[in-house]
Amino acid sequence: MQERHIDKDIYFKEQEYTTHKYVIPFISDFVTLSKDFHVLEIGCGEAGNLKPFLDLGCPSMGVDLNADKVEYARELFSHHPNNHLLKLVVKDIYNMVDELKDGFDLIILRDVIEHIHNQEKFLVCLKKLLKPNGKIFFGFPPWQNPFGGHQQVCSSKVLSKMPYFHLLPKALYSGVLKLFGEKESTIADLLEIRDTGISIERFERILKAENWKIDKKTFFFINPNYEVKFKLKPRESYGFITKTPILRNFFTTACYYLISKK
């Protein structure tokens, strides 16, 4: 397990850095950030992704089921000059639809959709939260990429650095995790990610079925977040790999999508 998975402050700063340097420029051709621009992050955790928007004076809301992370986020933002524009909530987003209906210009989901059960239902829910011209940003790793199983959270130094082994058959994958001494809670979490992991093709099929418009998409061979994590310069994917279904999932470490209602 890497230090960033233990130290919340490191993780917060990574989120802030990547959103400021890569996410906001990615969406900038389609949105104009202002004091009337309302942002919602689902699965906000420590809410580092919201800080660049709050810095610009955008009213921002973060929702997460993890009370400890949200409480830590409240501490981090307690002295922010725009703290009055931030609302952090511990709640299931499905239970907030009525009160948040048509409320947001932008919804952010960074490294979240691959953890969601019943992604089709979730995409329907999101429509109800957007203003008519609102946008949704997704950033996620395809399941088949080298670390799509999130095995970097393993306590074993071997497994945390071993690419692609999450693609083993479920029983064998579970057996390897047990063999290397992973905790039952870690194994359960990793097997759940195996159940919810999503490919590029499946994600786009859901968008098409639910009548979403793709405004912009970019596939990265080197994830933008790797710059702050590993000092690696981000690299977009080009050529036949990005155009070849199935294959592209194995060589794409991050997908960025900006979508809107048709």
N, C-alpha and C positions, 0 to 999 in steps of 0.2 A: 504494500500500500504506500502511495506517495504521500509526502508531507502535506500536500495541498488538500488531501481528503480528510485530514485531521485538523489542520489550522484553518478556521473559518475566515480569518482575516486575509490569508493568501488567496483563498477562493473568491472572496468578495472583490479583491483588487484585480484578479484575472477577469472576472465578469465585466467589471467597469472598463478595463483596458480594451477588451475585444469589442464590446458594444460601441465604445467611443470611436475606435479606430476603423472598425470594419462594418458593424451592423448599421450604424447611422449613415455612413456614406453609401451603403448598399441600397437603402430605402430613399435616399435624398432626392432622386429624380421623380419620385411619386408622392412625396409628402412634404409639407412645409411646417416645420416645428415652430410653435409659438405658445404664448400663454393661454391660448384657447384650445390647444391641442391636447386631448386627454389620452393617456397611455395606461394600458392594463397589462401586467405580466402575470401569467398563470404558471404556477410552479416557481415562484420567485425565489425561494430559498432565502439567502441573505440579502437579496435585492440589489446586488451589484449592477445588474443590467439596467436598473432604473435610474441609477445615479446620474449618468450623462443627460438623461431627459430632465431630471429634477434640476440639474445645474443650469439648464436652459429655461427653467421656469415653467415646464409642462406639468400640469396636474397629473399625478401618477398614483396608481394603485397596484399593490402586489398581493396576490392570493396564494396561499400554500397550506398544505395539511400538517406541516411540521411546525409545531408550536415553538420549539427551541430555536429553530432557524429564524422564524419571524421575530421572536423576542430579541435575538441577537441583532437583527436588522434594525429594530427600533432603537437599540442602543447606539448603533453606528450612525444613524441619521439624527440622533437627538439634538445635535448642535448644528445641523445643516441649516443654512440661511433660508432655504425654501421648505423646511420641514413641515410647515403648515399646508403645503400642497401635496403631501404624501399620506396615503392611507394604506396600512398593512393589515391584512385580515387572515386569520386562521379559520378556514372554512372550505367546504367542498364547493367548487364552482357551480356544480349542478344545482345547488341550493341557493344560488345567488342570482339566477337568471332574471327573475321578475324585477328585482330591485336594481339591476344593472342594465336592463333592456335598452338597446340603442344608445349606449352611453359612451362608446369609445371610438376615437379616430384610429388608434393603432393597438393591436394586441400582439404581445411578444411571447413566443414559446421557443426558448433556447434549450436544447437537450431535454425536451419534455415529451414530445409526441411519442417517442420510442418507449416511454414508460406507461402510456395510457392504454387501458383496456377498452375494447369496443371503440376503436378510433372513428368508425363511421358515425356513431352516435355523437361523439365529441365534436366532430366537424359540423354537425347540424346545430348543436348547442352554440357554437361560436358565432354563427350567423346572427343569433338573437342579441348578441352583445355589441355588435358593430353599428356605428352610424351608417347611413346609406352609402356614403363614399369612403367608409373605413377600410383599413388594410390589416392583414395579419402577416407577421414575419415568423417563419419557421427556420430554425437551424437545428439540424439533427444528423447523426451518423447512420448511414445505412447498416442494417444488421450484419451483412456479410463482410464489412470492411475489417482490416486486421484486428481492431480492438472494439468491434461493434458489440461485443458481449459485456463491455465495461469491466473486463477482467483486471484492469489496472487497479481496482479496489481490493484485489486479493491481498491477503497478508503475506502469502508466499512470494518471495522475490522472483522466483522462477516463473510462476504463473502470471504475475502482474506484468511481466515483460514478454510473455509468449503470445505471438499473434495467431489468429485464426483458430485456436483450439476450441473456442466456443461453438464452432460449427460441427463438432462431433455429435453423433447421435445422443439424445438426451440422457440415456442411462449411462453411457460411457463418459459423457461430460460431467455428470454428477459424481461418478466414481473417481474421476481424476481430481476433482475438487476435494473430495473426502480423503483421497490418498495423500494429498499435500497438506492436510490438516486444517482446511478452512472451517470456520465456525458454521454451525447449522444455519444461523441467521443469514450469514453471507451467502451460503449455498442457496437458500430459499430466495434471496433477493436476485441472485444471478439467474436462477431458473425462471423467475418471473419475467426478467428482462428478455430471456429467451422466448417466452410466450408472446411478449408485446413488441419485440423488435420488428422494424418495418423496413421494407426495401423501397427504392425509388419508384419502381413500377407499381407497387401496391399503393403507395402514397398518391401517385398521380391518378390511379384508377378511382380512388376515393374522391379526389377533387373533381374528377369528371362526373362521377355518379351523383355527387351532391351539388353540381352546377356552380363550381367555383371557377374563377378566372385566374390564370397564372400571369401576373404582371411581369415577373422577373424571376429567373432562377440561375444559380451558379453552382457548379460542382467543384470541390476543392480536392486536389491530390494531397496537399498538405493543409490541414485545418487552420484557419486564421488564429484560433486559440492556441495553437502550438507555438506561436511566436513568443507569447508571454510565458508559456509553460516550459518550453524546451529550447527557446532561442532559435527556432527554425522559421525561415521566411516562408510565408504562405505561398502556395502555388495552385493556380486554377488548373483543372483538367481540360485538355483539348483533344481534338481529333476523334479517331474511331472509338476510343474508350468511352467517351461521353455519349456517343451515339449508339452504343451497343448494349441493348437491354441485358440484364442479369450480370454480364461481365463488369459493367461500370460500378456495380455495388461493391466489388472486391477491391477496387482501387480508388474509391472516393471516401475520404475521411470526414467530410462534412458537406451537407447540402444546404444552400441558402435559398429560400423561396419567399416571395412576396405575393400574396393572393388577395383577391377582393371578390365581392358578390358580382355575379353577372346581371 
